[in-house]
Amino acid sequence: MDLVSCLFCKIASKEIPVKIVYEDEYCVVFPDIAPQAPVHLIAIPKKHLKNLAETPVNDYDILSHLLGVLKIQATEQKISEKGYRIVLNTNSEGGQSVYHLHFHLLGGRTMNWPPG
């Protein structure tokens, strides 16, 4: 996928407007358009990374940053105490549908296992 047509790159650059719940120089967090839980946020790096499998070692700090931001968001969304799930899908069999690395933060209900 070229960066010109990447949905999440367009969101990060504000070409496509979304309700942003958090933003800093490295990432953007916004609600999922098809929520699977009462709280379902998407966290994306502003830098285009296709997925975890293709993320170079020198960009691992972005992954760490995103996880830290999601920890804070879980507290702000009041789901931290009861629990939440963070999901990172990679490639088609892993459930990835947008090929821009992104984490899902889900909470506000009991999560089942296995996820399916």
N, C-alpha and C positions, 0 to 999 in steps of 0.2 A: 504494500500500500504506500502510495506517495503521501507526503506530509500535507499536500494541498487538499486532499480529500479526507484526511483523518478527522473524524467527528470530535474526538477529545482534544486534538490540537486546536480545532476551531473554538471549542469551549474555553480552553486555556487562554487563547488570544482574544476572547470576548467577541469573536465573529458571530458565534451563536450564543444568545443570551440564556443564562440559567440563573436560578436563585443560588447564589454562592453563600454557603454558611461559614466558610473559612478560606482565606487566601493569604499566602506569603510569597516570597520571591521564588520558592521552589515548587509549590503545589497549589491545587485548587480542590475544594471539597464542596459537593453539591448533592441534593437528593436524587435518588434513582428515579427515572421516569416510570418504571414498573416495579414499585416496591414489593418486596417479599416478606416484609416485617413492618411493624409500626414505625421503627426507625430503620431506614435503609439509605445510607449515604455512600457516595462514590468519591474516592480520593485518587487524584491523578497527578503525576509529575508534570510540570510545565514543559520539561524536556521530553521530546518524543523517545520513548523506549517501547519497542514492540511488545515484549513480554518478559517474564522472568528468565526463561531459557536463553534469551539473547541479550540479557543485560550484562554489560561488561563489568568486571570487578571494580574498575575505577568509578562506577556509578552506584555502588552498594550503599554509599552514604545517603542517596536519595531514598532507597528502600527503608533505611533506618529512620529517616526523617518522617516519611509517610506513616510509619507505624507509631511514632511518637505523637504525631498530629491526631491520629485516630484514637489513641489512648485519651488524649485531652477531649476530643469530641464525644467519646463514650461518657465521660464525666459530665460534660455540658448537656448532653442529651438525656442525662439521668438514667442511663442503662448500665453504668459501671458496676453498681452494687449487686444487682441481680444476675448480670452476665450478658455477654454479647459474643458475636462471632465475627471474625475477620476472614474474608475469602479472597484468594488471588487465583484466578483461573488462567491456565496457560495452554494455548493452542486448542484446536477444535475438540479433541476428546476430553480435554480438561474443562470445556464449557466456555472458552473465551470467544466472544462474539465481536468485540471491538478490539482491534489489534493495536492498542496503546495501553501499556501496562496500567492497571488500576486495581485498587483494593475496594472491596465492598465491606461496609460496617453494618451489621444487622443486629437488631435487638428489640426489646420490648415484648418479646414472646419467648416461649420455650423452644429451643432449637432441637431438632431430632437428629439421631445418628443411626445408620449412615445417612449422609445428606442426599444421596440419590444419584 
